[in-house]
Structure formats: structure tokens, C-alpha cells
Amino acid sequence: MSLEVLLPVASEAIAGLALSPKQVLGKNIAIHTEGSGLPELRGLQLAIIGLSEQRNSFFANAQYDVNRFRKSFYELYPGNWNLKIADLGDLPNGDKVEDTYFAVKEIGYHLKQMNIIPIFIGGSHDLIFPVYQVFQEFKQLVNIVSVDRSFDFSQEDKLISDRSYMSKIIMEKPNVLHNYTNLGYQSYYCAIEEKDLMDKLYFDGIRLGQLLDDLSLAEPVFRDADVVGFDMKCLSWQALADPLKGQPNGIDSRSICAFSRYAGISDRVSFFGLHELIATPMMDQLLAQIVWYFIEGVQFRFNEHPVNTKENFLKYSVTLSDQTLVFYKSEKSDRWWMELTNNLHLNNKTKTVALLACTKKDYESATKDILPERWYNAIRRLH
């Protein structure tokens, strides 16, 4: 089985639990140890897996020890959760990077079959690539959301690195990428050619300033996501409490926890990863809290899949100057969706309708004859 390659959690990570209160997470989740072996997977909903593959990382020579995260995470108290959570241990590096990719894909495939959400901690951001390959195996379209200061498209001959894994994904056949969204990009870290490519492929991006001015812009993006990856180089130095290892502008600690909860509460997100980790004491605690908020979000998922919008949804039709947009508001969660209609002109009877997550502000913009940009890009991807 693919999970048999996972190494048990180091004894140093669990040594302090002996003196901890019985309510802490470390005493209420299943942990892969030398003595107990791999936890039972049946009924499991969330699985933490440590990664150390750094050969394509921005921090290739600065390995982060995932046990630092564990020590902080195990000491946190759970919320009012009824989820079954396990720490499955660490994936050792393969002889080649491609060997690690293969192992991540195999583990991801196995867990997806069992409806278990992996939480990958560590490694480089290009490890999203083998996660993407899981969806190729399932022949399932995938939406990828990356919280990152840059777009990660290649400007060099080398196609796979922490700056170019998206180029590899775009070139893969069969291509099952439906949409890629970047949250928090900073223009001075993005080449003009990369932005042009984003526009050409009708991918979505929200700049750091926009995002920090209104965190709620991220919620519908996460709601439509299948795979979420955080490149922790997106953090400001204040979030790391270390001006030597952070950057002048970036996402603060409060905001990144909010994004993590948005990702967790999404009914679609089935893979979650925190990559490009920076070794500081504050990072250890922040990672633990980010994962805590993701789990909190999963606990409070609405299990709301708006296929039948005739029940528990309010419908709003907005007439613009050149078309009519249809919006739906959930009476259960107060969340909004907008309708995407694809008319195939070869057959007037053929019509497909999809729903795109949106905000109330998108609806309000439409009432002012302003087309939401995400709607425009989504329509172009349908054609």
C-alpha cells in the first residue's frame, strides 16, 4: 500500500504530551508512532502528512523540521469538533524529485478514494503538481487555488521548480485543469509575460492590496476550489516576527488564518497544503493555528451543493444593458452563486448551466450594470 512508505512521527514530537492535559489535540488524534504503527483509516476524515522534499524549493538549503509544527499543534485544544483526525507521519524523499512526486500522487489517490482530506505540511510548492495528477487519474476537472506572492509560471527552460510547476500542469496531457486562481500576488514579483498568460488563459488573480482590504473576496474562490496550496513566502515579516526572514509586504497572521478557515469550510476542498516553510519560532505556532482553523472550517461545512436551486435558494434576475444575469442566495448559509449558461449554437436545444460562487457585492455590481470579472473569465473558459 502507498501509505506504508510513511515514517512514524519522531518520538521528540510526542515526548512532551505525557505532561499535557488530556484535552489537547495530541491526546485526541491518532498518531503514527513506532510502537502503534499506522492508524486505522476507516472513518478518518483528515490526515496530516509531513513532507521534506525541498530540492525545487526557494529554501532548498534551509530544511524545515515538521516536528516543530507538531509540538505546537499537539498542544492546542480542539474546538467543538466530531471529526476523526490522524497524523500519518512523514514521507521520506525519493532518490529523485520525480520519485517523491510519484509517492505524493499515490498517497493522494488512495486518500481521495477514501474521502480523507490530506493536510500536507512542508516541502516545496511544486508538490501541488502530483496532487494535480491525482485528478488526472480520476478524470476529474480541478480548480487550484494558490495563496502566493507570484504566479509560478516559468520564465526559464526548466519547467518544474517552485516558480514553474504551473507551466508543467498546463502542459500535461490529458489536461484536467479547469481554473487556477492566485490570491495575494504582488506585481513586482510577477513578470509581465506571466500576467499576460493569466489573462490569455482566463485565470483569476486578486492582488495583495485588494485582498487585505476585503478578506471576504477570497471566500467564493475557496468555495470553488478542489486543491489549496499556501506558499508561506506570502507572509509579511510581522507575521514571522523576524524582519530578516520575511518581506516588507505580505499577508499577516490573522488574514492567513481567515483564509485557512475559508478553505476548510468549502464543501469542495479535498487537498490542503502548507509549503515553503520558514524556520522561525513564530512560524511553528502560526502553522499550528492555520491547521487548527482549517479543521474548524471542515467541522462547520454546510454540505451545500447547489444542484437543485429550487429548494432553499432565492433566485434574483438582474437585467444588464446587454444580458441578464441570474443569482442564487442560499437560505441556509447566506452564500451567493451566479449562473453560467453555455449555449451550444450547433444545437439550440443543448444548454448547459453551471454555478459560480460569488459574493453579495457581485450581485450589487450587476445591479449597477457592472459584469463581475470572475463571471467573465468563467464564461470564456466554457467556450
DAHU-V978533 format. One record per pair of residues at least 24 apart in sequence whose ideal C-beta (glycine too) atoms are under 10 Angstrom apart, sorted by the first residue. I is the first residue (numbers start at 1). GAP is how many residues later the second one is. If there is no record, write none. Layout:
I;GAP / I;GAP
//
This chain:
1;37 / 1;40 / 1;105 / 1;106 / 1;109 / 2;89 / 2;100 / 2;101 / 2;102 / 2;103 / 2;104 / 2;105 / 2;106 / 2;107 / 2;108 / 2;109 / 3;29 / 3;35 / 3;36 / 3;38 / 3;44 / 3;46 / 3;85 / 3;86 / 3;88 / 3;100 / 3;103 / 3;104 / 3;107 / 3;108 / 4;33 / 4;34 / 5;84 / 5;85 / 5;86 / 5;87 / 5;89 / 5;98 / 5;101 / 5;102 / 6;26 / 6;32 / 6;41 / 6;43 / 6;44 / 6;81 / 6;82 / 6;83 / 6;84 / 6;85 / 6;86 / 6;97 / 6;101 / 7;25 / 7;27 / 7;43 / 7;45 / 7;81 / 7;82 / 7;83 / 7;84 / 7;85 / 8;24 / 8;25 / 8;26 / 8;27 / 8;28 / 8;29 / 8;30 / 8;79 / 8;80 / 8;81 / 8;82 / 9;24 / 9;25 / 9;27 / 9;39 / 9;41 / 9;57 / 9;58 / 9;61 / 9;65 / 9;78 / 9;79 / 9;80 / 9;81 / 10;24 / 10;40 / 10;55 / 10;56 / 10;57 / 10;60 / 10;79 / 10;80 / 11;24 / 11;56 / 12;53 / 12;55 / 12;56 / 12;58 / 12;59 / 13;37 / 13;52 / 13;53 / 13;54 / 13;55 / 13;56 / 13;57 / 13;58 / 13;60 / 13;61 / 13;74 / 13;76 / 14;53 / 14;56 / 14;57 / 14;60 / 14;73 / 15;56 / 16;55 / 16;58 / 16;59 / 17;54 / 17;57 / 17;58 / 20;54 / 20;55 / 21;54 / 21;56 / 23;54 / 23;55 / 24;49 / 24;50 / 24;51 / 24;52 / 24;53 / 24;54 / 25;45 / 25;48 / 25;49 / 25;50 / 25;51 / 25;52 / 25;53 / 25;56 / 25;60 / 25;62 / 25;263 / 25;266 / 25;267 / 25;270 / 26;44 / 26;45 / 26;47 / 26;48 / 26;49 / 26;50 / 26;61 / 27;47 / 28;46 / 28;49 / 28;50 / 28;53 / 28;57 / 29;44 / 29;45 / 29;49 / 29;54 / 29;55 / 29;56 / 29;57 / 29;58 / 29;266 / 30;54 / 30;55 / 30;56 / 30;57 / 30;58 / 31;39 / 31;43 / 31;54 / 31;55 / 31;56 / 31;57 / 31;58 / 32;54 / 32;55 / 32;56 / 32;57 / 32;58 / 33;54 / 33;56 / 34;55 / 37;52 / 38;48 / 38;50 / 38;51 / 39;45 / 39;46 / 39;47 / 39;48 / 39;49 / 39;50 / 40;44 / 40;46 / 41;43 / 41;45 / 41;47 / 41;69 / 41;70 / 41;73 / 41;75 / 42;42 / 42;72 / 42;74 / 43;41 / 43;71 / 43;73 / 44;39 / 44;40 / 44;41 / 44;42 / 44;44 / 44;67 / 44;70 / 44;71 / 44;72 / 44;73 / 45;36 / 45;37 / 45;38 / 45;39 / 45;40 / 45;41 / 45;69 / 45;70 / 45;71 / 45;72 / 45;250 / 45;253 / 45;254 / 46;35 / 46;37 / 46;38 / 46;39 / 46;40 / 46;41 / 46;65 / 46;70 / 46;71 / 46;72 / 46;73 / 46;218 / 46;226 / 46;245 / 46;248 / 46;249 / 46;252 / 46;253 / 47;37 / 47;38 / 47;39 / 47;40 / 47;41 / 47;42 / 47;60 / 47;64 / 47;67 / 47;69 / 47;70 / 47;71 / 47;72 / 47;73 / 48;25 / 48;37 / 48;38 / 48;39 / 48;40 / 48;41 / 48;42 / 48;70 / 48;71 / 48;72 / 48;73 / 48;224 / 48;243 / 48;247 / 49;37 / 49;38 / 49;39 / 49;40 / 49;41 / 49;42 / 49;55 / 49;58 / 49;59 / 49;62 / 49;69 / 49;70 / 49;71 / 49;72 / 49;73 / 49;74 / 49;224 / 50;37 / 50;38 / 50;39 / 50;40 / 50;41 / 50;42 / 50;69 / 50;70 / 50;71 / 50;72 / 50;73 / 51;39 / 51;40 / 51;41 / 51;42 / 51;49 / 51;52 / 51;53 / 51;69 / 51;70 / 51;71 / 51;72 / 51;73 / 51;76 / 51;222 / 51;223 / 51;224 / 51;226 / 52;38 / 52;39 / 52;40 / 52;41 / 52;48 / 52;69 / 52;70 / 52;71 / 52;72 / 53;38 / 53;39 / 53;40 / 53;41 / 53;44 / 53;46 / 53;47 / 53;48 / 53;50 / 53;51 / 53;69 / 53;70 / 53;71 / 53;73 / 53;74 / 53;77 / 53;222 / 54;39 / 54;43 / 54;46 / 54;68 / 54;69 / 54;70 / 54;108 / 54;221 / 54;222 / 54;223 / 55;38 / 55;39 / 55;41 / 55;42 / 55;45 / 55;68 / 55;69 / 55;71 / 55;106 / 55;107 / 56;41 / 56;44 / 56;45 / 56;67 / 56;68 / 56;69 / 56;70 / 56;71 / 56;73 / 56;102 / 56;104 / 56;105 / 56;106 / 56;107 / 56;108 / 56;109 / 57;65 / 57;66 / 57;67 / 57;68 / 57;69 / 57;70 / 57;104 / 57;105 / 57;176 / 57;218 / 57;219 / 57;220 / 58;66 / 58;67 / 58;103 / 58;104 / 58;105 / 58;173 / 58;174 / 58;175 / 58;217 / 58;218 / 58;220 / 59;65 / 59;103 / 59;173 / 59;174 / 59;186 / 59;216 / 59;217 / 59;218 / 59;219 / 59;220 / 60;64 / 60;101 / 60;102 / 62;183 / 62;214 / 62;215 / 62;216 / 62;217 / 63;59 / 63;60 / 63;214 / 63;216 / 64;57 / 64;58 / 64;59 / 64;168 / 64;211 / 64;212 / 64;213 / 64;214 / 64;215 / 64;216 / 64;219 / 64;220 / 64;223 / 65;25 / 65;57 / 65;212 / 65;214 / 65;219 / 66;24 / 66;25 / 66;54 / 66;55 / 66;56 / 66;57 / 66;208 / 66;211 / 66;218 / 66;221 / 67;217 / 68;54 / 68;209 / 68;211 / 68;212 / 68;213 / 68;215 / 68;216 / 68;217 / 68;219 / 68;220 / 69;52 / 69;53 / 69;205 / 69;208 / 69;214 / 69;215 / 69;216 / 69;217 / 69;218 / 69;219 / 69;221 / 69;222 / 70;51 / 70;214 / 70;217 / 70;218 / 71;213 / 71;214 / 71;217 / 72;209 / 72;211 / 72;212 / 72;213 / 72;214 / 72;215 / 72;216 / 72;217 / 72;219 / 72;220 / 73;48 / 73;211 / 73;212 / 73;214 / 73;215 / 73;216 / 73;217 / 73;218 / 73;219 / 73;222 / 74;214 / 75;210 / 75;213 / 76;209 / 76;212 / 76;213 / 76;215 / 76;216 / 76;219 / 77;215 / 78;214 / 78;217 / 78;218 / 78;221 / 79;213 / 79;214 / 79;216 / 79;217 / 79;220 / 79;221 / 80;216 / 80;219 / 80;220 / 81;214 / 81;215 / 81;217 / 81;218 / 81;219 / 82;217 / 83;34 / 83;212 / 83;213 / 83;215 / 83;216 / 84;32 / 85;32 / 85;34 / 85;206 / 85;210 / 85;213 / 86;30 / 87;32 / 87;34 / 88;28 / 88;30 / 88;31 / 90;31 / 90;32 / 91;29 / 91;31 / 91;32 / 91;36 / 93;30 / 97;27 / 97;29 / 97;30 / 97;63 / 97;64 / 98;32 / 98;62 / 100;24 / 100;27 / 100;30 / 101;25 / 101;26 / 101;28 / 101;29 / 101;30 / 101;32 / 101;59 / 102;28 / 102;31 / 103;27 / 104;24 / 104;25 / 104;26 / 104;27 / 104;29 / 104;30 / 104;167 / 104;169 / 105;24 / 105;25 / 105;26 / 105;27 / 105;28 / 105;29 / 105;31 / 105;32 / 106;24 / 106;27 / 106;28 / 106;31 / 107;24 / 107;27 / 108;24 / 108;25 / 108;26 / 108;27 / 108;29 / 108;119 / 108;162 / 108;163 / 109;24 / 109;25 / 109;26 / 109;27 / 109;28 / 109;29 / 110;24 / 111;159 / 111;160 / 112;25 / 112;26 / 112;28 / 112;114 / 112;158 / 112;159 / 113;24 / 113;25 / 115;155 / 116;154 / 117;147 / 117;152 / 117;153 / 117;154 / 117;155 / 117;177 / 117;178 / 117;181 / 118;152 / 118;153 / 118;154 / 118;155 / 119;145 / 119;152 / 119;153 / 119;154 / 119;155 / 119;171 / 119;172 / 119;175 / 119;176 / 119;179 / 120;109 / 120;151 / 120;152 / 120;153 / 120;154 / 120;155 / 121;151 / 121;152 / 121;153 / 121;154 / 121;156 / 121;166 / 121;167 / 121;169 / 121;170 / 122;110 / 122;151 / 122;152 / 122;153 / 122;154 / 122;155 / 122;165 / 123;39 / 123;150 / 123;151 / 123;152 / 123;153 / 123;154 / 124;37 / 124;38 / 124;41 / 124;107 / 124;151 / 124;152 / 124;153 / 125;25 / 125;27 / 125;36 / 125;37 / 125;38 / 125;40 / 125;41 / 125;104 / 125;105 / 125;106 / 125;107 / 125;108 / 125;148 / 125;149 / 125;150 / 125;151 / 126;26 / 126;34 / 126;35 / 126;36 / 126;37 / 126;38 / 126;39 / 126;40 / 126;42 / 126;43 / 126;103 / 126;149 / 126;150 / 127;35 / 127;38 / 127;102 / 127;146 / 127;148 / 128;24 / 128;37 / 128;38 / 128;40 / 128;41 / 128;99 / 128;100 / 128;101 / 128;103 / 128;143 / 128;145 / 128;147 / 129;31 / 129;35 / 129;36 / 129;37 / 129;39 / 129;40 / 129;43 / 130;35 / 131;38 / 131;95 / 131;96 / 131;97 / 131;98 / 131;139 / 131;140 / 131;141 / 131;142 / 132;33 / 132;34 / 132;36 / 132;37 / 132;40 / 132;43 / 132;44 / 132;45 / 132;48 / 132;94 / 132;95 / 132;139 / 133;36 / 133;39 / 133;43 / 134;42 / 134;92 / 134;93 / 134;136 / 134;137 / 135;41 / 135;42 / 135;43 / 135;91 / 135;92 / 135;135 / 135;136 / 136;33 / 136;36 / 136;37 / 136;38 / 136;39 / 136;40 / 136;41 / 137;39 / 138;38 / 139;35 / 139;37 / 140;36 / 140;38 / 140;86 / 140;130 / 141;34 / 141;35 / 141;36 / 141;37 / 141;38 / 141;85 / 142;27 / 142;34 / 142;35 / 142;36 / 142;37 / 142;38 / 142;83 / 142;84 / 142;85 / 142;126 / 142;128 / 142;129 / 143;34 / 143;35 / 143;36 / 143;37 / 143;38 / 143;61 / 143;78 / 143;79 / 143;80 / 143;81 / 143;82 / 143;83 / 143;84 / 143;85 / 143;125 / 143;126 / 144;25 / 144;33 / 144;34 / 144;35 / 144;36 / 144;37 / 144;38 / 144;59 / 144;81 / 144;82 / 144;83 / 144;84 / 144;85 / 144;127 / 145;34 / 145;35 / 145;36 / 145;37 / 145;38 / 145;59 / 145;73 / 145;76 / 145;77 / 145;78 / 145;79 / 145;80 / 145;81 / 145;82 / 145;83 / 145;84 / 145;85 / 145;114 / 145;117 / 145;118 / 145;121 / 145;124 / 146;34 / 146;35 / 146;36 / 146;37 / 146;38 / 146;39 / 146;59 / 146;79 / 146;81 / 146;82 / 146;83 / 146;84 / 146;85 / 146;88 / 146;127 / 146;129 / 147;34 / 147;35 / 147;36 / 147;37 / 147;38 / 147;64 / 147;71 / 147;74 / 147;75 / 147;81 / 147;82 / 147;83 / 147;84 / 147;85 / 147;87 / 147;88 / 147;104 / 147;108 / 147;109 / 147;112 / 147;113 / 147;116 / 147;127 / 148;34 / 148;35 / 148;36 / 148;37 / 148;38 / 148;41 / 148;42 / 148;57 / 148;81 / 148;82 / 148;83 / 148;84 / 148;85 / 148;86 / 148;103 / 148;127 / 148;128 / 149;33 / 149;35 / 149;36 / 149;37 / 149;38 / 149;39 / 149;40 / 149;41 / 149;59 / 149;82 / 149;84 / 149;85 / 149;86 / 149;98 / 149;100 / 149;101 / 149;102 / 150;32 / 150;34 / 150;35 / 150;36 / 150;37 / 150;38 / 150;39 / 150;40 / 150;41 / 150;44 / 150;81 / 150;83 / 150;84 / 151;29 / 151;31 / 151;34 / 151;38 / 151;39 / 151;40 / 151;42 / 151;43 / 151;44 / 151;46 / 151;47 / 151;52 / 151;54 / 152;28 / 152;30 / 152;33 / 152;38 / 152;42 / 152;77 / 152;79 / 153;27 / 153;37 / 153;38 / 153;40 / 153;41 / 153;42 / 153;43 / 153;44 / 153;45 / 153;48 / 153;50 / 154;37 / 154;39 / 154;40 / 154;43 / 155;36 / 155;38 / 155;39 / 162;69 / 162;71 / 162;113 / 162;114 / 163;26 / 163;28 / 163;31 / 165;64 / 166;28 / 166;31 / 166;32 / 166;35 / 166;37 / 167;27 / 167;30 / 170;27 / 170;31 / 170;33 / 177;24 / 177;26 / 177;50 / 178;46 / 178;48 / 178;200 / 178;203 / 178;204 / 179;24 / 179;25 / 179;42 / 179;45 / 179;46 / 179;47 / 179;177 / 179;195 / 179;198 / 179;199 / 179;202 / 180;24 / 180;25 / 180;47 / 181;24 / 181;25 / 181;37 / 181;40 / 181;41 / 181;43 / 181;44 / 181;47 / 181;193 / 181;196 / 182;24 / 182;25 / 182;39 / 182;49 / 183;24 / 183;25 / 183;27 / 183;28 / 183;34 / 183;35 / 183;38 / 183;39 / 183;42 / 183;45 / 183;47 / 183;51 / 183;68 / 183;76 / 183;79 / 184;24 / 184;25 / 184;26 / 184;27 / 184;28 / 184;34 / 184;46 / 184;47 / 184;50 / 184;51 / 184;65 / 184;66 / 184;67 / 184;71 / 184;72 / 184;75 / 185;26 / 185;49 / 186;48 / 186;61 / 186;62 / 186;63 / 186;64 / 188;61 / 189;44 / 189;45 / 189;58 / 198;179 / 199;178 / 201;176 / 201;179 / 201;180 / 202;171 / 202;172 / 202;174 / 202;175 / 202;176 / 202;177 / 202;178 / 202;179 / 202;180 / 202;181 / 203;174 / 203;178 / 204;169 / 204;170 / 204;173 / 204;174 / 204;177 / 205;168 / 205;172 / 206;167 / 206;168 / 208;26 / 208;28 / 208;41 / 208;42 / 208;43 / 208;47 / 209;40 / 211;40 / 211;44 / 211;48 / 212;24 / 212;37 / 212;38 / 212;39 / 212;40 / 212;43 / 214;145 / 214;147 / 215;36 / 215;39 / 215;40 / 215;43 / 215;44 / 215;47 / 216;42 / 216;46 / 216;143 / 216;144 / 216;145 / 217;142 / 217;144 / 217;145 / 217;157 / 218;37 / 218;40 / 218;41 / 218;44 / 218;45 / 218;141 / 219;39 / 219;40 / 219;42 / 219;43 / 219;44 / 219;46 / 219;47 / 219;116 / 219;117 / 219;138 / 219;139 / 219;140 / 220;42 / 220;46 / 220;115 / 220;116 / 220;117 / 220;118 / 220;136 / 220;137 / 220;138 / 220;139 / 220;142 / 220;152 / 220;154 / 221;38 / 221;41 / 221;42 / 221;45 / 221;136 / 221;137 / 221;138 / 221;153 / 222;37 / 222;38 / 222;39 / 222;40 / 222;41 / 222;42 / 222;43 / 222;44 / 222;46 / 222;47 / 222;75 / 222;135 / 223;39 / 223;40 / 223;42 / 223;43 / 223;44 / 223;45 / 223;46 / 223;79 / 223;81 / 223;110 / 223;112 / 223;113 / 223;114 / 223;133 / 223;134 / 223;135 / 224;42 / 224;43 / 224;44 / 224;45 / 224;113 / 224;131 / 224;132 / 224;133 / 224;134 / 224;150 / 224;154 / 225;37 / 225;38 / 225;41 / 225;43 / 225;44 / 225;45 / 225;46 / 225;47 / 225;132 / 226;40 / 226;42 / 226;43 / 226;44 / 226;45 / 227;36 / 227;41 / 227;42 / 227;43 / 227;44 / 227;45 / 227;46 / 228;31 / 228;32 / 228;34 / 228;35 / 228;36 / 228;38 / 228;40 / 228;41 / 228;42 / 228;43 / 228;44 / 228;45 / 228;46 / 228;66 / 229;34 / 229;42 / 229;43 / 229;44 / 229;45 / 229;46 / 229;47 / 230;26 / 230;29 / 230;30 / 230;33 / 230;42 / 230;43 / 230;44 / 230;45 / 230;46 / 230;47 / 230;57 / 230;60 / 230;64 / 231;42 / 231;43 / 231;44 / 231;45 / 231;46 / 232;24 / 232;42 / 232;43 / 232;44 / 232;45 / 232;46 / 232;51 / 232;54 / 232;55 / 232;58 / 233;42 / 233;43 / 233;44 / 233;45 / 234;25 / 234;42 / 235;41 / 235;43 / 235;45 / 235;47 / 235;48 / 235;51 / 237;43 / 238;44 / 239;39 / 239;41 / 239;43 / 239;44 / 239;47 / 240;38 / 240;39 / 240;40 / 240;41 / 240;42 / 240;43 / 240;46 / 241;39 / 241;40 / 241;41 / 241;42 / 241;44 / 241;45 / 242;36 / 242;37 / 242;38 / 242;39 / 242;40 / 242;41 / 244;36 / 245;33 / 245;34 / 245;35 / 245;37 / 245;38 / 246;32 / 246;34 / 246;36 / 246;37 / 253;29 / 253;32 / 253;33 / 253;36 / 253;37 / 254;35 / 256;30 / 256;31 / 256;33 / 256;34 / 256;37 / 257;29 / 257;32 / 257;33 / 257;34 / 257;35 / 257;36 / 257;37 / 257;39 / 258;35 / 258;39 / 259;31 / 259;34 / 259;35 / 259;38 / 260;29 / 260;30 / 260;31 / 260;32 / 260;33 / 260;34 / 260;35 / 260;36 / 260;37 / 261;29 / 261;31 / 261;32 / 261;33 / 261;34 / 261;35 / 261;36 / 261;37 / 261;39 / 262;31 / 262;32 / 262;35 / 263;27 / 263;30 / 263;31 / 263;34 / 263;35 / 264;27 / 264;28 / 264;29 / 264;30 / 264;31 / 264;32 / 264;33 / 264;34 / 264;35 / 264;36 / 264;37 / 265;28 / 265;29 / 265;31 / 265;32 / 265;33 / 265;34 / 265;35 / 265;36 / 265;37 / 265;68 / 265;70 / 266;31 / 266;32 / 266;35 / 266;36 / 266;91 / 267;31 / 267;34 / 267;35 / 267;36 / 267;37 / 267;38 / 267;39 / 267;66 / 268;33 / 268;37 / 268;89 / 269;25 / 269;28 / 269;29 / 269;32 / 272;25 / 272;26 / 301;32 / 302;28 / 302;30 / 302;31 / 302;33 / 303;29 / 304;26 / 304;28 / 304;29 / 304;31 / 304;33 / 305;50 / 306;24 / 306;26 / 306;27 / 306;29 / 306;31 / 306;49 / 306;51 / 307;48 / 309;28 / 309;30 / 309;44 / 309;46 / 313;24 / 313;42 / 315;24 / 316;47 / 316;50 / 316;51 / 317;49 / 318;45 / 318;46 / 318;47 / 318;48 / 318;49 / 318;50 / 318;51 / 319;47 / 319;48 / 319;50 / 320;46 / 320;47 / 320;48 / 320;49 / 320;50 / 320;51 / 321;48 / 321;50 / 322;47 / 322;49 / 323;48 / 324;42 / 325;33 / 325;37 / 325;38 / 325;40 / 325;41 / 325;42 / 325;46 / 325;47 / 325;50 / 326;27 / 326;29 / 326;40 / 327;28 / 327;31 / 327;33 / 327;35 / 327;36 / 327;39 / 327;40 / 328;27 / 328;30 / 328;35 / 329;31 / 329;34 / 334;26 / 335;24 / 335;25 / 336;24 / 336;25 / 336;26 / 336;27 / 337;25 / 337;26 / 338;24 / 338;25 / 338;28 / 338;34 / 338;36 / 338;37 / 338;40 / 339;36 / 340;35 / 340;38 / 340;39 / 340;41 / 340;42 / 341;38 / 341;41 / 342;36 / 342;37 / 342;39 / 342;40 / 342;41 / 343;39 / 343;40 / 344;39 / 352;30 / 354;24 / 354;25 / 354;28
//
